[in-house]
Amino acid sequence: MALDATNLKKVAGAGDQNLFIYKSTDAPATIAGSGYFNSVTADLKQFDIILAVGTTGGTATGDLLFVTSATAATTVTTTNGT
């Protein structure tokens, strides 16, 4: 599935770093995949943190993602922080 930008919510910001929560029915590996957040590259910056809630077989899952590339980029990449 593709990113649903309406489910990406900024919950905090401190200086040049922001914290987001993202909820999806996608599996964690899909959400963490390079390019998943491409449509919101203008909203994300390197070092932002995303708390991602997904599902695997109907079971809720959680993942902590760090944005490793996004500023002035067309591809957003993340690193799994768990």
N, CA, C and O atoms as a Maestro MAE file, in Angstrom:
{
 s_m_m2io_version
 :::
 2.0.0
}

f_m_ct {
 s_m_title
 :::
 protein
 m_atom[328] {
  # First column is atom index #
  i_m_mmod_type
  r_m_x_coord
  r_m_y_coord
  r_m_z_coord
  i_m_residue_number
  s_m_chain_name
  s_m_pdb_residue_name
  s_m_pdb_atom_name
  i_m_atomic_number
  :::
  1 25 0.832 -1.186 0.000 1 A "MET " " N  " 7
  2 3 0.000 0.000 0.000 1 A "MET " " CA " 6
  3 2 0.875 1.248 0.000 1 A "MET " " C  " 6
  4 15 2.078 1.174 0.252 1 A "MET " " O  " 8
  5 25 0.287 2.346 -0.273 2 A "ALA " " N  " 7
  6 3 1.022 3.610 -0.299 2 A "ALA " " CA " 6
  7 2 0.782 4.395 0.987 2 A "ALA " " C  " 6
  8 15 -0.160 4.136 1.736 2 A "ALA " " O  " 8
  9 25 1.647 5.336 1.208 3 A "LEU " " N  " 7
  10 3 1.516 6.234 2.352 3 A "LEU " " CA " 6
  11 2 0.188 6.975 2.297 3 A "LEU " " C  " 6
  12 15 -0.222 7.454 1.239 3 A "LEU " " O  " 8
  13 25 -0.476 7.066 3.434 4 A "ASP " " N  " 7
  14 3 -1.657 7.922 3.581 4 A "ASP " " CA " 6
  15 2 -1.210 9.122 4.411 4 A "ASP " " C  " 6
  16 15 -1.155 9.050 5.639 4 A "ASP " " O  " 8
  17 25 -0.894 10.218 3.737 5 A "ALA " " N  " 7
  18 3 -0.320 11.400 4.399 5 A "ALA " " CA " 6
  19 2 -1.219 11.956 5.498 5 A "ALA " " C  " 6
  20 15 -0.731 12.628 6.406 5 A "ALA " " O  " 8
  21 25 -2.515 11.690 5.434 6 A "THR " " N  " 7
  22 3 -3.416 12.196 6.480 6 A "THR " " CA " 6
  23 2 -3.193 11.481 7.808 6 A "THR " " C  " 6
  24 15 -3.646 11.955 8.849 6 A "THR " " O  " 8
  25 25 -2.498 10.342 7.780 7 A "ASN " " N  " 7
  26 3 -2.210 9.601 9.014 7 A "ASN " " CA " 6
  27 2 -0.842 9.917 9.600 7 A "ASN " " C  " 6
  28 15 -0.459 9.329 10.611 7 A "ASN " " O  " 8
  29 25 -0.103 10.828 8.990 8 A "LEU " " N  " 7
  30 3 1.190 11.266 9.527 8 A "LEU " " CA " 6
  31 2 0.951 12.536 10.329 8 A "LEU " " C  " 6
  32 15 0.622 13.582 9.771 8 A "LEU " " O  " 8
  33 25 1.117 12.437 11.630 9 A "LYS " " N  " 7
  34 3 0.816 13.566 12.524 9 A "LYS " " CA " 6
  35 2 2.073 14.015 13.268 9 A "LYS " " C  " 6
  36 15 2.745 13.208 13.909 9 A "LYS " " O  " 8
  37 25 2.378 15.295 13.179 10 A "LYS " " N  " 7
  38 3 3.479 15.856 13.960 10 A "LYS " " CA " 6
  39 2 2.974 16.059 15.383 10 A "LYS " " C  " 6
  40 15 1.975 16.744 15.599 10 A "LYS " " O  " 8
  41 25 3.661 15.469 16.347 11 A "VAL " " N  " 7
  42 3 3.219 15.565 17.734 11 A "VAL " " CA " 6
  43 2 4.137 16.432 18.597 11 A "VAL " " C  " 6
  44 15 3.742 16.864 19.680 11 A "VAL " " O  " 8
  45 25 5.358 16.687 18.122 12 A "ALA " " N  " 7
  46 3 6.278 17.526 18.897 12 A "ALA " " CA " 6
  47 2 7.409 18.008 18.004 12 A "ALA " " C  " 6
  48 15 7.720 17.409 16.975 12 A "ALA " " O  " 8
  49 25 8.002 19.090 18.425 13 A "GLY " " N  " 7
  50 3 9.160 19.621 17.725 13 A "GLY " " CA " 6
  51 2 10.085 20.300 18.717 13 A "GLY " " C  " 6
  52 15 9.635 20.968 19.648 13 A "GLY " " O  " 8
  53 25 11.380 20.124 18.509 14 A "ALA " " N  " 7
  54 3 12.373 20.744 19.377 14 A "ALA " " CA " 6
  55 2 13.547 21.172 18.509 14 A "ALA " " C  " 6
  56 15 14.306 20.337 18.017 14 A "ALA " " O  " 8
  57 25 13.688 22.470 18.329 15 A "GLY " " N  " 7
  58 3 14.759 22.958 17.465 15 A "GLY " " CA " 6
  59 2 14.550 22.500 16.039 15 A "GLY " " C  " 6
  60 15 13.521 22.787 15.427 15 A "GLY " " O  " 8
  61 25 15.531 21.786 15.511 16 A "ASP " " N  " 7
  62 3 15.433 21.333 14.117 16 A "ASP " " CA " 6
  63 2 15.021 19.865 14.001 16 A "ASP " " C  " 6
  64 15 15.218 19.245 12.956 16 A "ASP " " O  " 8
  65 25 14.446 19.310 15.074 17 A "GLN " " N  " 7
  66 3 14.031 17.910 15.047 17 A "GLN " " CA " 6
  67 2 12.561 17.794 15.430 17 A "GLN " " C  " 6
  68 15 12.101 18.449 16.365 17 A "GLN " " O  " 8
  69 25 11.824 16.954 14.696 18 A "ASN " " N  " 7
  70 3 10.399 16.763 14.949 18 A "ASN " " CA " 6
  71 2 10.087 15.307 15.231 18 A "ASN " " C  " 6
  72 15 10.822 14.406 14.828 18 A "ASN " " O  " 8
  73 25 8.975 15.090 15.938 19 A "LEU " " N  " 7
  74 3 8.486 13.750 16.248 19 A "LEU " " CA " 6
  75 2 7.116 13.585 15.602 19 A "LEU " " C  " 6
  76 15 6.225 14.417 15.776 19 A "LEU " " O  " 8
  77 25 6.966 12.498 14.856 20 A "PHE " " N  " 7
  78 3 5.713 12.201 14.156 20 A "PHE " " CA " 6
  79 2 5.177 10.857 14.608 20 A "PHE " " C  " 6
  80 15 5.938 9.986 15.030 20 A "PHE " " O  " 8
  81 25 3.851 10.688 14.518 21 A "ILE " " N  " 7
  82 3 3.205 9.388 14.659 21 A "ILE " " CA " 6
  83 2 2.546 9.083 13.324 21 A "ILE " " C  " 6
  84 15 1.896 9.940 12.726 21 A "ILE " " O  " 8
  85 25 2.723 7.848 12.865 22 A "TYR " " N  " 7
  86 3 2.107 7.422 11.612 22 A "TYR " " CA " 6
  87 2 1.401 6.098 11.835 22 A "TYR " " C  " 6
  88 15 1.997 5.155 12.356 22 A "TYR " " O  " 8
  89 25 0.124 6.019 11.440 23 A "LYS " " N  " 7
  90 3 -0.655 4.796 11.578 23 A "LYS " " CA " 6
  91 2 -1.057 4.294 10.197 23 A "LYS " " C  " 6
  92 15 -1.499 5.060 9.342 23 A "LYS " " O  " 8
  93 25 -0.889 2.976 9.999 24 A "SER " " N  " 7
  94 3 -1.178 2.381 8.700 24 A "SER " " CA " 6
  95 2 -1.576 0.919 8.875 24 A "SER " " C  " 6
  96 15 -1.297 0.307 9.906 24 A "SER " " O  " 8
  97 25 -2.219 0.379 7.875 25 A "THR " " N  " 7
  98 3 -2.494 -1.059 7.856 25 A "THR " " CA " 6
  99 2 -1.365 -1.811 7.168 25 A "THR " " C  " 6
  100 15 -1.441 -3.030 7.012 25 A "THR " " O  " 8
  101 25 -0.318 -1.103 6.755 26 A "ASP " " N  " 7
  102 3 0.832 -1.731 6.110 26 A "ASP " " CA " 6
  103 2 1.709 -2.442 7.142 26 A "ASP " " C  " 6
  104 15 1.712 -2.098 8.323 26 A "ASP " " O  " 8
  105 25 2.444 -3.430 6.669 27 A "ALA " " N  " 7
  106 3 3.401 -4.145 7.505 27 A "ALA " " CA " 6
  107 2 4.583 -3.224 7.837 27 A "ALA " " C  " 6
  108 15 4.899 -2.320 7.063 27 A "ALA " " O  " 8
  109 25 5.228 -3.450 8.972 28 A "PRO " " N  " 7
  110 3 6.364 -2.606 9.367 28 A "PRO " " CA " 6
  111 2 7.461 -2.520 8.317 28 A "PRO " " C  " 6
  112 15 8.016 -1.442 8.104 28 A "PRO " " O  " 8
  113 25 7.788 -3.614 7.661 29 A "ALA " " N  " 7
  114 3 8.850 -3.595 6.645 29 A "ALA " " CA " 6
  115 2 8.477 -2.703 5.470 29 A "ALA " " C  " 6
  116 15 9.345 -2.069 4.870 29 A "ALA " " O  " 8
  117 25 7.207 -2.651 5.141 30 A "THR " " N  " 7
  118 3 6.751 -1.781 4.056 30 A "THR " " CA " 6
  119 2 6.894 -0.324 4.452 30 A "THR " " C  " 6
  120 15 7.389 0.491 3.674 30 A "THR " " O  " 8
  121 25 6.462 0.005 5.664 31 A "ILE " " N  " 7
  122 3 6.533 1.387 6.152 31 A "ILE " " CA " 6
  123 2 7.985 1.854 6.241 31 A "ILE " " C  " 6
  124 15 8.286 3.004 5.922 31 A "ILE " " O  " 8
  125 25 8.869 0.985 6.666 32 A "ALA " " N  " 7
  126 3 10.285 1.351 6.835 32 A "ALA " " CA " 6
  127 2 11.054 1.379 5.520 32 A "ALA " " C  " 6
  128 15 12.209 1.804 5.489 32 A "ALA " " O  " 8
  129 25 10.436 0.936 4.444 33 A "GLY " " N  " 7
  130 3 11.126 0.852 3.159 33 A "GLY " " CA " 6
  131 2 11.501 2.215 2.591 33 A "GLY " " C  " 6
  132 15 10.784 3.201 2.766 33 A "GLY " " O  " 8
  133 25 12.633 2.245 1.913 34 A "SER " " N  " 7
  134 3 13.101 3.477 1.282 34 A "SER " " CA " 6
  135 2 12.055 3.979 0.299 34 A "SER " " C  " 6
  136 15 11.555 3.219 -0.530 34 A "SER " " O  " 8
  137 25 11.732 5.240 0.395 35 A "GLY " " N  " 7
  138 3 10.793 5.862 -0.522 35 A "GLY " " CA " 6
  139 2 9.345 5.844 -0.065 35 A "GLY " " C  " 6
  140 15 8.506 6.490 -0.692 35 A "GLY " " O  " 8
  141 25 9.021 5.125 1.008 36 A "TYR " " N  " 7
  142 3 7.633 5.044 1.465 36 A "TYR " " CA " 6
  143 2 7.070 6.428 1.771 36 A "TYR " " C  " 6
  144 15 5.900 6.692 1.494 36 A "TYR " " O  " 8
  145 25 7.881 7.309 2.336 37 A "PHE " " N  " 7
  146 3 7.426 8.644 2.731 37 A "PHE " " CA " 6
  147 2 7.733 9.722 1.682 37 A "PHE " " C  " 6
  148 15 7.722 10.909 2.008 37 A "PHE " " O  " 8
  149 25 8.003 9.334 0.441 38 A "ASN " " N  " 7
  150 3 8.380 10.292 -0.606 38 A "ASN " " CA " 6
  151 2 7.372 11.417 -0.811 38 A "ASN " " C  " 6
  152 15 7.765 12.549 -1.095 38 A "ASN " " O  " 8
  153 25 6.101 11.133 -0.675 39 A "SER " " N  " 7
  154 3 5.093 12.167 -0.951 39 A "SER " " CA " 6
  155 2 5.040 13.253 0.117 39 A "SER " " C  " 6
  156 15 4.350 14.257 -0.059 39 A "SER " " O  " 8
  157 25 5.756 13.068 1.217 40 A "VAL " " N  " 7
  158 3 5.780 14.087 2.280 40 A "VAL " " CA " 6
  159 2 7.210 14.573 2.544 40 A "VAL " " C  " 6
  160 15 7.546 14.983 3.655 40 A "VAL " " O  " 8
  161 25 8.035 14.517 1.509 41 A "THR " " N  " 7
  162 3 9.432 14.920 1.686 41 A "THR " " CA " 6
  163 2 9.566 16.365 2.173 41 A "THR " " C  " 6
  164 15 10.534 16.695 2.858 41 A "THR " " O  " 8
  165 25 8.615 17.220 1.830 42 A "ALA " " N  " 7
  166 3 8.663 18.613 2.288 42 A "ALA " " CA " 6
  167 2 8.386 18.742 3.782 42 A "ALA " " C  " 6
  168 15 8.746 19.751 4.388 42 A "ALA " " O  " 8
  169 25 7.757 17.743 4.382 43 A "ASP " " N  " 7
  170 3 7.414 17.787 5.812 43 A "ASP " " CA " 6
  171 2 8.466 17.154 6.703 43 A "ASP " " C  " 6
  172 15 8.512 17.438 7.900 43 A "ASP " " O  " 8
  173 25 9.310 16.304 6.145 44 A "LEU " " N  " 7
  174 3 10.298 15.573 6.933 44 A "LEU " " CA " 6
  175 2 11.704 16.108 6.701 44 A "LEU " " C  " 6
  176 15 12.049 16.574 5.614 44 A "LEU " " O  " 8
  177 25 12.502 16.025 7.761 45 A "LYS " " N  " 7
  178 3 13.906 16.440 7.684 45 A "LYS " " CA " 6
  179 2 14.789 15.332 8.241 45 A "LYS " " C  " 6
  180 15 14.338 14.487 9.013 45 A "LYS " " O  " 8
  181 25 16.036 15.351 7.842 46 A "GLN " " N  " 7
  182 3 16.999 14.412 8.403 46 A "GLN " " CA " 6
  183 2 16.988 14.551 9.921 46 A "GLN " " C  " 6
  184 15 16.961 15.662 10.449 46 A "GLN " " O  " 8
  185 25 17.010 13.437 10.606 47 A "PHE " " N  " 7
  186 3 17.009 13.304 12.071 47 A "PHE " " CA " 6
  187 2 15.620 13.392 12.695 47 A "PHE " " C  " 6
  188 15 15.500 13.264 13.913 47 A "PHE " " O  " 8
  189 25 14.570 13.605 11.907 48 A "ASP " " N  " 7
  190 3 13.219 13.501 12.458 48 A "ASP " " CA " 6
  191 2 12.976 12.054 12.885 48 A "ASP " " C  " 6
  192 15 13.634 11.133 12.402 48 A "ASP " " O  " 8
  193 25 12.023 11.872 13.795 49 A "ILE " " N  " 7
  194 3 11.688 10.547 14.312 49 A "ILE " " CA " 6
  195 2 10.226 10.263 14.006 49 A "ILE " " C  " 6
  196 15 9.364 11.123 14.187 49 A "ILE " " O  " 8
  197 25 9.953 9.048 13.542 50 A "ILE " " N  " 7
  198 3 8.584 8.628 13.250 50 A "ILE " " CA " 6
  199 2 8.263 7.391 14.090 50 A "ILE " " C  " 6
  200 15 8.943 6.370 13.989 50 A "ILE " " O  " 8
  201 25 7.227 7.491 14.916 51 A "LEU " " N  " 7
  202 3 6.699 6.324 15.616 51 A "LEU " " CA " 6
  203 2 5.647 5.727 14.688 51 A "LEU " " C  " 6
  204 15 4.577 6.307 14.501 51 A "LEU " " O  " 8
  205 25 5.946 4.581 14.115 52 A "ALA " " N  " 7
  206 3 5.070 3.978 13.116 52 A "ALA " " CA " 6
  207 2 4.281 2.824 13.730 52 A "ALA " " C  " 6
  208 15 4.851 1.915 14.333 52 A "ALA " " O  " 8
  209 25 2.959 2.879 13.564 53 A "VAL " " N  " 7
  210 3 2.082 1.811 14.014 53 A "VAL " " CA " 6
  211 2 1.520 1.144 12.769 53 A "VAL " " C  " 6
  212 15 0.833 1.784 11.973 53 A "VAL " " O  " 8
  213 25 1.810 -0.128 12.601 54 A "GLY " " N  " 7
  214 3 1.334 -0.883 11.447 54 A "GLY " " CA " 6
  215 2 0.598 -2.122 11.904 54 A "GLY " " C  " 6
  216 15 0.221 -2.242 13.070 54 A "GLY " " O  " 8
  217 25 0.394 -3.047 10.971 55 A "THR " " N  " 7
  218 3 -0.244 -4.318 11.322 55 A "THR " " CA " 6
  219 2 0.435 -5.467 10.595 55 A "THR " " C  " 6
  220 15 0.912 -5.317 9.470 55 A "THR " " O  " 8
  221 25 0.468 -6.604 11.250 56 A "THR " " N  " 7
  222 3 0.946 -7.832 10.648 56 A "THR " " CA " 6
  223 2 -0.080 -8.909 10.977 56 A "THR " " C  " 6
  224 15 -0.232 -9.294 12.137 56 A "THR " " O  " 8
  225 25 -0.775 -9.387 9.972 57 A "GLY " " N  " 7
  226 3 -1.791 -10.404 10.184 57 A "GLY " " CA " 6
  227 2 -2.894 -9.959 11.131 57 A "GLY " " C  " 6
  228 15 -3.442 -10.775 11.872 57 A "GLY " " O  " 8
  229 25 -3.220 -8.682 11.115 58 A "GLY " " N  " 7
  230 3 -4.268 -8.157 11.975 58 A "GLY " " CA " 6
  231 2 -3.800 -7.762 13.363 58 A "GLY " " C  " 6
  232 15 -4.590 -7.247 14.155 58 A "GLY " " O  " 8
  233 25 -2.523 -7.993 13.677 59 A "THR " " N  " 7
  234 3 -1.962 -7.633 14.975 59 A "THR " " CA " 6
  235 2 -1.212 -6.309 14.863 59 A "THR " " C  " 6
  236 15 -0.401 -6.119 13.956 59 A "THR " " O  " 8
  237 25 -1.488 -5.403 15.787 60 A "ALA " " N  " 7
  238 3 -0.802 -4.109 15.786 60 A "ALA " " CA " 6
  239 2 0.683 -4.295 16.044 60 A "ALA " " C  " 6
  240 15 1.084 -5.123 16.863 60 A "ALA " " O  " 8
  241 25 1.497 -3.516 15.337 61 A "THR " " N  " 7
  242 3 2.947 -3.536 15.504 61 A "THR " " CA " 6
  243 2 3.449 -2.116 15.690 61 A "THR " " C  " 6
  244 15 2.782 -1.162 15.287 61 A "THR " " O  " 8
  245 25 4.598 -1.971 16.286 62 A "GLY " " N  " 7
  246 3 5.197 -0.655 16.465 62 A "GLY " " CA " 6
  247 2 6.621 -0.638 15.974 62 A "GLY " " C  " 6
  248 15 7.331 -1.640 16.054 62 A "GLY " " O  " 8
  249 25 7.033 0.501 15.468 63 A "ASP " " N  " 7
  250 3 8.385 0.637 14.944 63 A "ASP " " CA " 6
  251 2 8.845 2.071 15.162 63 A "ASP " " C  " 6
  252 15 8.050 3.007 15.075 63 A "ASP " " O  " 8
  253 25 10.102 2.234 15.439 64 A "LEU " " N  " 7
  254 3 10.712 3.548 15.604 64 A "LEU " " CA " 6
  255 2 11.625 3.785 14.408 64 A "LEU " " C  " 6
  256 15 12.575 3.036 14.181 64 A "LEU " " O  " 8
  257 25 11.325 4.843 13.641 65 A "LEU " " N  " 7
  258 3 12.092 5.140 12.440 65 A "LEU " " CA " 6
  259 2 12.800 6.479 12.573 65 A "LEU " " C  " 6
  260 15 12.235 7.440 13.095 65 A "LEU " " O  " 8
  261 25 14.030 6.537 12.102 66 A "PHE " " N  " 7
  262 3 14.787 7.774 12.049 66 A "PHE " " CA " 6
  263 2 14.933 8.176 10.589 66 A "PHE " " C  " 6
  264 15 15.347 7.358 9.767 66 A "PHE " " O  " 8
  265 25 14.605 9.408 10.250 67 A "VAL " " N  " 7
  266 3 14.752 9.885 8.882 67 A "VAL " " CA " 6
  267 2 16.236 10.145 8.637 67 A "VAL " " C  " 6
  268 15 16.850 10.976 9.307 67 A "VAL " " O  " 8
  269 25 16.799 9.435 7.681 68 A "THR " " N  " 7
  270 3 18.228 9.591 7.384 68 A "THR " " CA " 6
  271 2 18.488 10.505 6.205 68 A "THR " " C  " 6
  272 15 19.601 11.003 6.037 68 A "THR " " O  " 8
  273 25 17.458 10.731 5.377 69 A "SER " " N  " 7
  274 3 17.604 11.626 4.234 69 A "SER " " CA " 6
  275 2 16.235 12.136 3.834 69 A "SER " " C  " 6
  276 15 15.301 11.352 3.663 69 A "SER " " O  " 8
  277 25 16.111 13.454 3.683 70 A "ALA " " N  " 7
  278 3 14.848 14.029 3.214 70 A "ALA " " CA " 6
  279 2 15.012 15.470 2.774 70 A "ALA " " C  " 6
  280 15 14.318 15.903 1.855 70 A "ALA " " O  " 8
  281 25 15.895 16.222 3.387 71 A "THR " " N  " 7
  282 3 16.037 17.636 3.081 71 A "THR " " CA " 6
  283 2 16.462 17.838 1.638 71 A "THR " " C  " 6
  284 15 17.514 17.353 1.220 71 A "THR " " O  " 8
  285 25 15.644 18.554 0.877 72 A "ALA " " N  " 7
  286 3 15.904 18.835 -0.541 72 A "ALA " " CA " 6
  287 2 16.077 17.557 -1.347 72 A "ALA " " C  " 6
  288 15 16.754 17.548 -2.374 72 A "ALA " " O  " 8
  289 25 15.468 16.493 -0.880 73 A "ALA " " N  " 7
  290 3 15.577 15.210 -1.586 73 A "ALA " " CA " 6
  291 2 14.224 14.838 -2.176 73 A "ALA " " C  " 6
  292 15 13.184 15.327 -1.736 73 A "ALA " " O  " 8
  293 25 14.255 13.985 -3.157 74 A "THR " " N  " 7
  294 3 13.003 13.468 -3.698 74 A "THR " " CA " 6
  295 2 12.684 12.098 -3.115 74 A "THR " " C  " 6
  296 15 11.556 11.618 -3.233 74 A "THR " " O  " 8
  297 25 13.665 11.473 -2.492 75 A "THR " " N  " 7
  298 3 13.466 10.182 -1.845 75 A "THR " " CA " 6
  299 2 13.721 10.316 -0.354 75 A "THR " " C  " 6
  300 15 14.772 10.798 0.067 75 A "THR " " O  " 8
  301 25 12.757 9.887 0.433 76 A "VAL " " N  " 7
  302 3 12.915 9.880 1.885 76 A "VAL " " CA " 6
  303 2 13.394 8.488 2.289 76 A "VAL " " C  " 6
  304 15 12.780 7.485 1.926 76 A "VAL " " O  " 8
  305 25 14.488 8.433 3.039 77 A "THR " " N  " 7
  306 3 14.970 7.157 3.555 77 A "THR " " CA " 6
  307 2 14.918 7.183 5.068 77 A "THR " " C  " 6
  308 15 15.117 8.222 5.697 77 A "THR " " O  " 8
  309 25 14.645 6.017 5.640 78 A "THR " " N  " 7
  310 3 14.566 5.890 7.091 78 A "THR " " CA " 6
  311 2 15.430 4.719 7.537 78 A "THR " " C  " 6
  312 15 15.741 3.818 6.759 78 A "THR " " O  " 8
  313 25 15.807 4.757 8.805 79 A "THR " " N  " 7
  314 3 16.532 3.655 9.440 79 A "THR " " CA " 6
  315 2 15.677 3.161 10.577 79 A "THR " " C  " 6
  316 15 15.147 3.951 11.358 79 A "THR " " O  " 8
  317 25 15.541 1.849 10.672 80 A "ASN " " N  " 7
  318 3 14.767 1.245 11.740 80 A "ASN " " CA " 6
  319 2 15.556 1.390 13.034 80 A "ASN " " C  " 6
  320 15 16.715 0.985 13.118 80 A "ASN " " O  " 8
  321 25 14.911 1.976 14.044 81 A "GLY " " N  " 7
  322 3 15.610 2.240 15.299 81 A "GLY " " CA " 6
  323 2 15.309 1.267 16.403 81 A "GLY " " C  " 6
  324 15 15.740 1.482 17.536 81 A "GLY " " O  " 8
  325 25 14.576 0.189 16.118 82 A "THR " " N  " 7
  326 3 14.231 -0.743 17.191 82 A "THR " " CA " 6
  327 2 15.272 -1.817 17.339 82 A "THR " " C  " 6
  328 15 15.141 -2.689 18.198 82 A "THR " " O  " 8
  :::
 }
 m_bond[327] {
  # First column is bond index #
  i_m_from
  i_m_to
  i_m_order
  :::
  1 1 2 1
  2 2 3 1
  3 3 4 2
  4 3 5 1
  5 5 6 1
  6 6 7 1
  7 7 8 2
  8 7 9 1
  9 9 10 1
  10 10 11 1
  11 11 12 2
  12 11 13 1
  13 13 14 1
  14 14 15 1
  15 15 16 2
  16 15 17 1
  17 17 18 1
  18 18 19 1
  19 19 20 2
  20 19 21 1
  21 21 22 1
  22 22 23 1
  23 23 24 2
  24 23 25 1
  25 25 26 1
  26 26 27 1
  27 27 28 2
  28 27 29 1
  29 29 30 1
  30 30 31 1
  31 31 32 2
  32 31 33 1
  33 33 34 1
  34 34 35 1
  35 35 36 2
  36 35 37 1
  37 37 38 1
  38 38 39 1
  39 39 40 2
  40 39 41 1
  41 41 42 1
  42 42 43 1
  43 43 44 2
  44 43 45 1
  45 45 46 1
  46 46 47 1
  47 47 48 2
  48 47 49 1
  49 49 50 1
  50 50 51 1
  51 51 52 2
  52 51 53 1
  53 53 54 1
  54 54 55 1
  55 55 56 2
  56 55 57 1
  57 57 58 1
  58 58 59 1
  59 59 60 2
  60 59 61 1
  61 61 62 1
  62 62 63 1
  63 63 64 2
  64 63 65 1
  65 65 66 1
  66 66 67 1
  67 67 68 2
  68 67 69 1
  69 69 70 1
  70 70 71 1
  71 71 72 2
  72 71 73 1
  73 73 74 1
  74 74 75 1
  75 75 76 2
  76 75 77 1
  77 77 78 1
  78 78 79 1
  79 79 80 2
  80 79 81 1
  81 81 82 1
  82 82 83 1
  83 83 84 2
  84 83 85 1
  85 85 86 1
  86 86 87 1
  87 87 88 2
  88 87 89 1
  89 89 90 1
  90 90 91 1
  91 91 92 2
  92 91 93 1
  93 93 94 1
  94 94 95 1
  95 95 96 2
  96 95 97 1
  97 97 98 1
  98 98 99 1
  99 99 100 2
  100 99 101 1
  101 101 102 1
  102 102 103 1
  103 103 104 2
  104 103 105 1
  105 105 106 1
  106 106 107 1
  107 107 108 2
  108 107 109 1
  109 109 110 1
  110 110 111 1
  111 111 112 2
  112 111 113 1
  113 113 114 1
  114 114 115 1
  115 115 116 2
  116 115 117 1
  117 117 118 1
  118 118 119 1
  119 119 120 2
  120 119 121 1
  121 121 122 1
  122 122 123 1
  123 123 124 2
  124 123 125 1
  125 125 126 1
  126 126 127 1
  127 127 128 2
  128 127 129 1
  129 129 130 1
  130 130 131 1
  131 131 132 2
  132 131 133 1
  133 133 134 1
  134 134 135 1
  135 135 136 2
  136 135 137 1
  137 137 138 1
  138 138 139 1
  139 139 140 2
  140 139 141 1
  141 141 142 1
  142 142 143 1
  143 143 144 2
  144 143 145 1
  145 145 146 1
  146 146 147 1
  147 147 148 2
  148 147 149 1
  149 149 150 1
  150 150 151 1
  151 151 152 2
  152 151 153 1
  153 153 154 1
  154 154 155 1
  155 155 156 2
  156 155 157 1
  157 157 158 1
  158 158 159 1
  159 159 160 2
  160 159 161 1
  161 161 162 1
  162 162 163 1
  163 163 164 2
  164 163 165 1
  165 165 166 1
  166 166 167 1
  167 167 168 2
  168 167 169 1
  169 169 170 1
  170 170 171 1
  171 171 172 2
  172 171 173 1
  173 173 174 1
  174 174 175 1
  175 175 176 2
  176 175 177 1
  177 177 178 1
  178 178 179 1
  179 179 180 2
  180 179 181 1
  181 181 182 1
  182 182 183 1
  183 183 184 2
  184 183 185 1
  185 185 186 1
  186 186 187 1
  187 187 188 2
  188 187 189 1
  189 189 190 1
  190 190 191 1
  191 191 192 2
  192 191 193 1
  193 193 194 1
  194 194 195 1
  195 195 196 2
  196 195 197 1
  197 197 198 1
  198 198 199 1
  199 199 200 2
  200 199 201 1
  201 201 202 1
  202 202 203 1
  203 203 204 2
  204 203 205 1
  205 205 206 1
  206 206 207 1
  207 207 208 2
  208 207 209 1
  209 209 210 1
  210 210 211 1
  211 211 212 2
  212 211 213 1
  213 213 214 1
  214 214 215 1
  215 215 216 2
  216 215 217 1
  217 217 218 1
  218 218 219 1
  219 219 220 2
  220 219 221 1
  221 221 222 1
  222 222 223 1
  223 223 224 2
  224 223 225 1
  225 225 226 1
  226 226 227 1
  227 227 228 2
  228 227 229 1
  229 229 230 1
  230 230 231 1
  231 231 232 2
  232 231 233 1
  233 233 234 1
  234 234 235 1
  235 235 236 2
  236 235 237 1
  237 237 238 1
  238 238 239 1
  239 239 240 2
  240 239 241 1
  241 241 242 1
  242 242 243 1
  243 243 244 2
  244 243 245 1
  245 245 246 1
  246 246 247 1
  247 247 248 2
  248 247 249 1
  249 249 250 1
  250 250 251 1
  251 251 252 2
  252 251 253 1
  253 253 254 1
  254 254 255 1
  255 255 256 2
  256 255 257 1
  257 257 258 1
  258 258 259 1
  259 259 260 2
  260 259 261 1
  261 261 262 1
  262 262 263 1
  263 263 264 2
  264 263 265 1
  265 265 266 1
  266 266 267 1
  267 267 268 2
  268 267 269 1
  269 269 270 1
  270 270 271 1
  271 271 272 2
  272 271 273 1
  273 273 274 1
  274 274 275 1
  275 275 276 2
  276 275 277 1
  277 277 278 1
  278 278 279 1
  279 279 280 2
  280 279 281 1
  281 281 282 1
  282 282 283 1
  283 283 284 2
  284 283 285 1
  285 285 286 1
  286 286 287 1
  287 287 288 2
  288 287 289 1
  289 289 290 1
  290 290 291 1
  291 291 292 2
  292 291 293 1
  293 293 294 1
  294 294 295 1
  295 295 296 2
  296 295 297 1
  297 297 298 1
  298 298 299 1
  299 299 300 2
  300 299 301 1
  301 301 302 1
  302 302 303 1
  303 303 304 2
  304 303 305 1
  305 305 306 1
  306 306 307 1
  307 307 308 2
  308 307 309 1
  309 309 310 1
  310 310 311 1
  311 311 312 2
  312 311 313 1
  313 313 314 1
  314 314 315 1
  315 315 316 2
  316 315 317 1
  317 317 318 1
  318 318 319 1
  319 319 320 2
  320 319 321 1
  321 321 322 1
  322 322 323 1
  323 323 324 2
  324 323 325 1
  325 325 326 1
  326 326 327 1
  327 327 328 2
  :::
 }
}
